[in-house]
Amino acid sequence: MSAPHLRTVALLGTTQTLAWASSYYLPAILAKPIARELGVSVPTVFAAFSLALIVSALIGPFAGRSIDRWGGRPVLMTTNIVFALGLATLSLANGPLGLFAAWIVLGIAMGSGLYESAFSALVHLYGTNSRKAITGITLIAGFASTVGWPLTTLLEVQFGWRNTCLAWAGFHLIIGVPLNALLPTAAQRTPSTNARVNQEEALGNKLPRSRRAGPLLAFVFACAWFVSTAMAAHLPGLLQAAGASLTVAVAAGALLGPAQVGARMFEYGLLRRWHPLISARIATLMHPIGAVVLAFFGAPAAAVFTVMHGAGNGVLTIANGTLPLALFGPRGYGARQGLLMVPARVVQASAPWVFGLVLDRWGANALWLTASTVLAAFVALLFLPRTADIPSRQS
């Protein structure tokens, strides 16, 4: 990876860590104190968060088209400001109306400022040479929960949840905006990069298209995000239902982040030599294999299941950015990415509630729901054509 690529990856990786830590990972720590002070239930707080995910689904295609047109820098800088506005609004909430209004604003920011927008910014800059950079961003931002949860907890204990939200808003203004302002624009690309990207876009216009590729890919992403979100919300409870103690469940759950990052490093080193379809197919088998191991061995296999699930989820996050690029090329990538993620964001919003109901009724057997969901994604990947592929290039 060249020096300009590394600089861009470092900038986007840092701002993505900030974006994820201050939105997606916020309710896990602040839901209870917010609910207690506003006089609402904890599920109501998570309902507001689910609404934000639905809003993000609606905003995604518009944000993608904006990045296709103007590049990532102005869109992501604006997104930092919207994040700050949403967090400040949340800090001022005095009841359910203010709570839901704040998460609507945060949903707009999430729809235009999380991974899909960062991936689109890279493709706008580097075309099909973006695969390693996409992986690099996920390597850095994979630590968003590792950074976000302890920092949010510390701030909440010291200053209360309202000031914690204000602190995160301030981070977006004093860290996020300046770092995103340093991102290169298309005009700053080298002549050779401009020539290559233009050639790739021209080639992309001539590639054969399969009508089933888009719907199949959207289905794969929806399955992957449903399982990922369900596990993020219920992994400790699931492991306890499988017979693990609370201590063992928490310790095993702590392996999730390192497993995701480790798998992404493996993708960066070895799997990047293969077509993204191959690495995605392998990744979709990790969770079902782990589920079978947990079903047979119970609590002693809690750590094995967590690592298997985390590894698969880590690689699928990268596939979320690389598969559309490999199948359709860089032209119109942002808009297409936004459309492909609409079903995923919608099912993601329902995943904690749906899987929670199933877990309460079936116990550890709820794993068969998630395992079969990811296996359905594996089957869909088998039917995805490779004829629309632009040959991959290494930076």
ROZA-781771 format. One record per residue (C-alpha): residue number from 1; residue in three letters; z, y, x. Coordinates in steps of 0.001 Angstrom, whole numbers. Each point is the difference from the previous one (the first is absolute). Example, Ala and Ser with C-alpha at 12.3 -4.5 7.8 and 13.67 -1.06 7.14 Angstrom:
BEGIN
1	ALA	7800	-4500	12300 $
2	SER	-660	3440	1370 $
END
This chain:
BEGIN
1	MET	0	0	0 $
2	SER	-1023	3370	1449 $
3	ALA	2404	2896	604 $
4	PRO	-1217	1994	-3069 $
5	HIS	474	-3112	-2144 $
6	LEU	3522	-512	1363 $
7	ARG	913	3616	-686 $
8	THR	-1255	-240	-3580 $
9	VAL	1827	-3291	-537 $
10	ALA	3246	1500	1323 $
11	LEU	-324	3023	-2304 $
12	LEU	-862	-1992	-3110 $
13	GLY	2490	-2741	779 $
14	THR	2809	2546	198 $
15	THR	-972	1858	-3174 $
16	GLN	-475	-3292	-1858 $
17	THR	3488	-1085	1028 $
18	LEU	1313	3264	-1431 $
19	ALA	-2012	-360	-3212 $
20	TRP	1088	-3587	-701 $
21	ALA	3647	579	937 $
22	SER	320	3032	-2295 $
23	SER	-1692	-1520	-3061 $
24	TYR	-528	-3754	-284 $
25	TYR	3253	-902	1773 $
26	LEU	2120	2788	-1510 $
27	PRO	1162	-1590	-3309 $
28	ALA	1550	-3029	1707 $
29	ILE	2675	2305	1462 $
30	LEU	182	2913	-2438 $
31	ALA	-499	-1695	-3392 $
32	LYS	3716	-657	-574 $
33	PRO	1352	3450	952 $
34	ILE	-2817	1699	-1936 $
35	ALA	685	-2113	-3089 $
36	ARG	3738	597	232 $
37	GLU	-280	3788	215 $
38	LEU	-2783	414	-2561 $
39	GLY	1676	-2307	-2502 $
40	VAL	-2898	-2460	-221 $
41	SER	-314	-3693	851 $
42	VAL	-1312	-1255	3326 $
43	PRO	-2990	-1644	-1786 $
44	THR	-882	3470	-1331 $
45	VAL	-243	1296	3563 $
46	PHE	-2280	-2895	898 $
47	ALA	-2034	656	-3159 $
48	ALA	-650	3509	1319 $
49	PHE	-1064	-1541	3296 $
50	SER	-2354	-2368	-1863 $
51	LEU	-1512	3002	-1745 $
52	ALA	-642	1524	3424 $
53	LEU	-1931	-3123	1024 $
54	ILE	-2183	240	-3116 $
55	VAL	-659	3684	712 $
56	SER	-916	-918	3576 $
57	ALA	-2562	-2492	-1329 $
58	LEU	-1683	2730	-2033 $
59	ILE	20	2469	2901 $
60	GLY	-1299	-2462	2621 $
61	PRO	-3752	201	-733 $
62	PHE	75	3812	-105 $
63	ALA	1886	136	3314 $
64	GLY	-2468	-2440	1556 $
65	ARG	-3000	2073	-1059 $
66	SER	1696	3101	1416 $
67	ILE	456	-1694	3377 $
68	ASP	-3616	-1195	-49 $
69	ARG	-1045	3616	-477 $
70	TRP	2470	2013	2105 $
71	GLY	1685	-2532	2257 $
72	GLY	3612	-1051	238 $
73	ARG	1587	3064	1572 $
74	PRO	-65	2454	-2947 $
75	VAL	792	-2696	-2572 $
76	LEU	2947	-1451	1911 $
77	MET	1412	3440	835 $
78	THR	-115	887	-3703 $
79	THR	1636	-3330	-792 $
80	ASN	2968	854	2240 $
81	ILE	518	3161	-2033 $
82	VAL	-184	-1982	-3261 $
83	PHE	2511	-2519	1368 $
84	ALA	2334	2878	853 $
85	LEU	-437	1506	-3483 $
86	GLY	720	-3329	-1686 $
87	LEU	3099	-654	2097 $
88	ALA	1293	3519	-601 $
89	THR	-587	-473	-3746 $
90	LEU	1926	-3276	145 $
91	SER	2910	1736	1732 $
92	LEU	216	2452	-2933 $
93	ALA	-202	-2609	-2780 $
94	ASN	2765	214	-2607 $
95	GLY	-1131	-2714	-2385 $
96	PRO	-2729	-2497	-856 $
97	LEU	-2654	2697	-536 $
98	GLY	470	1459	3471 $
99	LEU	167	-3491	1499 $
100	PHE	-3329	-1096	-1483 $
101	ALA	-1648	3352	759 $
102	ALA	976	-312	3656 $
103	TRP	-1393	-3510	297 $
104	ILE	-3261	1080	-1626 $
105	VAL	-402	2555	2796 $
106	LEU	958	-2630	2562 $
107	GLY	-2557	-2352	-1588 $
108	ILE	-2715	2582	653 $
109	ALA	1109	153	3629 $
110	MET	158	-3793	333 $
111	GLY	-3488	-390	-1470 $
112	SER	-1438	2331	2613 $
113	GLY	2291	-469	2978 $
114	LEU	755	-3681	660 $
115	TYR	-1960	-2691	1845 $
116	GLU	-3251	224	-1971 $
117	SER	-411	3669	851 $
118	ALA	877	-576	3658 $
119	PHE	-2550	-2829	193 $
120	SER	-2615	2219	-1648 $
121	ALA	734	2766	2508 $
122	LEU	-620	-2431	2872 $
123	VAL	-3250	-1306	-1473 $
124	HIS	-1187	3571	-529 $
125	LEU	559	599	3709 $
126	TYR	-973	-3282	1640 $
127	GLY	-2077	-2054	-2443 $
128	THR	81	-3749	624 $
129	ASN	1862	634	3252 $
130	SER	3138	532	-2077 $
131	ARG	1400	-3528	-171 $
132	LYS	2254	231	3060 $
133	ALA	1178	3458	-1049 $
134	ILE	862	-1257	-3501 $
135	THR	2066	-2779	1552 $
136	GLY	1675	2504	2314 $
137	ILE	1135	2178	-2900 $
138	THR	1515	-2968	-1826 $
139	LEU	1813	-1025	3187 $
140	ILE	1776	3362	161 $
141	ALA	561	517	-3731 $
142	GLY	1198	-3596	-323 $
143	PHE	3361	1389	1132 $
144	ALA	211	2450	-2936 $
145	SER	2776	-1967	-1702 $
146	THR	1737	-596	3338 $
147	VAL	120	3767	549 $
148	GLY	169	1175	-3609 $
149	TRP	2770	-2121	-1472 $
150	PRO	2657	716	2662 $
151	LEU	-895	3700	173 $
152	THR	37	400	-3786 $
153	THR	3334	-1846	-162 $
154	LEU	1508	2214	2708 $
155	LEU	-1211	3200	-1645 $
156	GLU	1219	-1112	-3438 $
157	VAL	3468	-882	1287 $
158	GLN	320	3263	1920 $
159	PHE	-1684	2483	-2330 $
160	GLY	-668	-1659	-3384 $
161	TRP	-3280	-1136	-1533 $
162	ARG	-1202	3477	-959 $
163	ASN	209	1329	3540 $
164	THR	-1523	-3239	1248 $
165	CYS	-3096	688	-2111 $
166	LEU	-82	3566	1330 $
167	ALA	246	-1320	3548 $
168	TRP	-2988	-2300	-507 $
169	ALA	-1886	2923	-1558 $
170	GLY	748	2023	3105 $
171	PHE	-1223	-2822	2255 $
172	HIS	-3362	107	-1772 $
173	LEU	-301	3729	607 $
174	ILE	1218	157	3601 $
175	ILE	-1325	-3375	1224 $
176	GLY	-2674	-1274	-2381 $
177	VAL	-2089	3156	-446 $
178	PRO	-183	901	3723 $
179	LEU	-829	-3573	1068 $
180	ASN	-2733	-419	-2615 $
181	ALA	-1340	3420	1034 $
182	LEU	-654	-1501	3452 $
183	LEU	-2320	-2682	-1400 $
184	PRO	-3612	339	1167 $
185	THR	-2793	914	-2373 $
186	ALA	-3485	-1465	-203 $
187	ALA	-1279	3100	1790 $
188	GLN	2222	-865	2972 $
189	ARG	-1476	-3466	477 $
190	THR	-1975	-611	3152 $
191	PRO	-3809	14	-356 $
192	SER	-102	-3753	636 $
193	THR	2590	-639	-2715 $
194	ASN	-1881	2225	-2441 $
195	ALA	-3215	-1856	733 $
196	ARG	1652	-3390	-465 $
197	VAL	1701	941	-3293 $
198	ASN	-3235	1489	-1349 $
199	GLN	-1871	-3159	979 $
200	GLU	2634	-2173	-1694 $
201	GLU	-170	2037	-3203 $
202	ALA	-3788	-275	-32 $
203	LEU	253	-3748	550 $
204	GLY	2626	-213	-2730 $
205	ASN	-2445	1470	-2495 $
206	LYS	-2433	-2849	712 $
207	LEU	2505	-2853	-184 $
208	PRO	-351	-2474	-2864 $
209	ARG	2744	373	-2560 $
210	SER	1711	-2686	-2026 $
211	ARG	1155	1024	-3460 $
212	ARG	2923	-2379	211 $
213	ALA	1335	1241	3347 $
214	GLY	1757	3093	-1368 $
215	PRO	1797	-1716	-2920 $
216	LEU	989	-2948	2184 $
217	LEU	1429	2285	2673 $
218	ALA	1907	2026	-2593 $
219	PHE	1435	-3262	-1348 $
220	VAL	1082	-1077	3496 $
221	PHE	1760	3303	631 $
222	ALA	1712	-133	-3417 $
223	CYS	1354	-3493	709 $
224	ALA	1164	952	3488 $
225	TRP	1766	3193	-1091 $
226	PHE	1667	-1714	-2974 $
227	VAL	1570	-2604	2273 $
228	SER	842	2503	2739 $
229	THR	1799	2333	-2423 $
230	ALA	1778	-2860	-1792 $
231	MET	1340	-1300	3308 $
232	ALA	1007	3483	1164 $
233	ALA	2112	417	-3141 $
234	HIS	1432	-3499	-366 $
235	LEU	-113	-1870	3323 $
236	PRO	3803	-192	538 $
237	GLY	527	-1087	-3603 $
238	LEU	-2742	-2615	275 $
239	LEU	1503	-1475	3165 $
240	GLN	3403	-144	-1663 $
241	ALA	-1563	-1797	-2966 $
242	ALA	-1334	-2526	2522 $
243	GLY	3566	-682	1154 $
244	ALA	516	2511	2815 $
245	SER	3207	1990	220 $
246	LEU	-144	3775	-210 $
247	THR	540	262	3758 $
248	VAL	-2809	-2448	749 $
249	ALA	-2316	1673	-2533 $
250	VAL	542	3445	1519 $
251	ALA	-402	-1323	3548 $
252	ALA	-3214	-1805	-929 $
253	GLY	-1297	3067	-1836 $
254	ALA	474	2044	3164 $
255	LEU	-2739	-2120	1581 $
256	LEU	-2609	1328	-2440 $
257	GLY	-858	3154	1930 $
258	PRO	-233	-1641	3432 $
259	ALA	-2124	-2814	-1478 $
260	GLN	-2452	2520	-1453 $
261	VAL	-251	1953	3238 $
262	GLY	-321	-3190	2065 $
263	ALA	-2855	-1233	-2171 $
264	ARG	-1741	3356	309 $
265	MET	250	-208	3776 $
266	PHE	-1541	-3473	-204 $
267	GLU	-2800	1430	-2132 $
268	TYR	-491	2792	2510 $
269	GLY	-204	-2417	2920 $
270	LEU	-1786	-3099	-1312 $
271	LEU	-1050	166	-3632 $
272	ARG	-1946	3236	490 $
273	ARG	-2663	-2089	1729 $
274	TRP	-638	-1745	-3313 $
275	HIS	-1465	1292	-3236 $
276	PRO	2745	1573	-2168 $
277	LEU	-723	-2590	-2702 $
278	ILE	1275	-2753	2296 $
279	SER	3264	1748	868 $
280	ALA	512	911	-3683 $
281	ARG	-486	-3619	-1076 $
282	ILE	2518	-1185	2568 $
283	ALA	2446	2696	-1110 $
284	THR	-157	-1012	-3677 $
285	LEU	1135	-3513	921 $
286	MET	3182	1131	1765 $
287	HIS	2082	758	-3106 $
288	PRO	-867	-3262	-1842 $
289	ILE	741	-2090	3104 $
290	GLY	3329	1765	382 $
291	ALA	753	-588	-3696 $
292	VAL	-590	-3739	387 $
293	VAL	2291	-111	3038 $
294	LEU	2737	1892	-1881 $
295	ALA	-378	-2272	-3045 $
296	PHE	462	-3140	2102 $
297	PHE	2720	1131	2407 $
298	GLY	1833	2676	-1988 $
299	ALA	2362	2482	1647 $
300	PRO	-529	-1213	3604 $
301	ALA	-3654	1053	-313 $
302	ALA	757	3542	-1208 $
303	ALA	-949	1552	3330 $
304	VAL	-3180	-2105	241 $
305	PHE	-1131	1141	-3441 $
306	THR	718	3650	795 $
307	VAL	-1945	-127	3254 $
308	MET	-2956	-1791	-1643 $
309	HIS	-117	2491	-2855 $
310	GLY	408	2974	2329 $
311	ALA	-2752	-1195	2315 $
312	GLY	-2465	-467	-2840 $
313	ASN	900	3327	-1549 $
314	GLY	-370	1777	3334 $
315	VAL	-3559	-1220	516 $
316	LEU	-985	619	-3639 $
317	THR	1029	3637	395 $
318	ILE	-2585	298	2770 $
319	ALA	-2589	-1876	-2087 $
320	ASN	531	2631	-2663 $
321	GLY	-1701	2431	2364 $
322	THR	-2398	-2230	1945 $
323	LEU	-1522	-2180	-2726 $
324	PRO	-1630	2852	-1986 $
325	LEU	-1334	1399	3274 $
326	ALA	-1469	-3339	1086 $
327	LEU	-1515	-812	-3402 $
328	PHE	-1332	3401	-1034 $
329	GLY	-218	2149	3130 $
330	PRO	1446	3478	614 $
331	ARG	-2072	2007	-2491 $
332	GLY	2118	956	-3028 $
333	TYR	2913	-1984	1434 $
334	GLY	2744	2298	-1291 $
335	ALA	-1184	63	-3613 $
336	ARG	-592	-3745	1 $
337	GLN	3412	-656	1516 $
338	GLY	1636	2088	-2703 $
339	LEU	-1779	-1919	-2765 $
340	LEU	764	-3393	1526 $
341	MET	3703	835	79 $
342	VAL	336	1081	-3644 $
343	PRO	795	-3528	-1307 $
344	ALA	2316	-613	2952 $
345	ARG	2048	3130	-680 $
346	VAL	264	-819	-3713 $
347	VAL	1248	-3567	533 $
348	GLN	2210	1246	2823 $
349	ALA	1769	2244	-2485 $
350	SER	863	-2989	-2200 $
351	ALA	804	-2489	2779 $
352	PRO	3770	637	422 $
353	TRP	584	-237	-3762 $
354	VAL	-2252	-3031	-607 $
355	PHE	1242	-1997	2959 $
356	GLY	3602	954	-798 $
357	LEU	-359	-1519	-3476 $
358	VAL	-1551	-3166	1420 $
359	LEU	2681	-271	2682 $
360	ASP	2760	324	-2586 $
361	ARG	-1544	-2770	-2128 $
362	TRP	-1367	-2406	2612 $
363	GLY	2157	662	3044 $
364	ALA	-1606	-1094	3268 $
365	ASN	-2868	-1559	-1981 $
366	ALA	-1241	3569	-464 $
367	LEU	-1628	-530	3387 $
368	TRP	-2699	-2048	-1672 $
369	LEU	-1149	3161	-1782 $
370	THR	-456	1924	3239 $
371	ALA	-1419	-2996	1886 $
372	SER	-2624	-654	-2668 $
373	THR	-843	3712	-124 $
374	VAL	-746	129	3720 $
375	LEU	-1906	-3296	-180 $
376	ALA	-2187	1594	-2683 $
377	ALA	-714	2787	2497 $
378	PHE	-930	-2636	2605 $
379	VAL	-2499	-1562	-2406 $
380	ALA	-1486	3431	-743 $
381	LEU	-420	615	3723 $
382	LEU	-1983	-3247	274 $
383	PHE	-2533	1420	-2433 $
384	LEU	-345	3367	1720 $
385	PRO	-3447	307	1630 $
386	ARG	-462	992	3611 $
387	THR	-3616	1148	-404 $
388	ALA	1047	3626	-419 $
389	ASP	1748	34	3329 $
390	ILE	-744	2564	2677 $
391	PRO	439	-1791	3334 $
392	SER	3422	856	1377 $
393	ARG	325	2106	3131 $
394	GLN	2860	199	2416 $
395	SER	1307	3359	1159 $
END
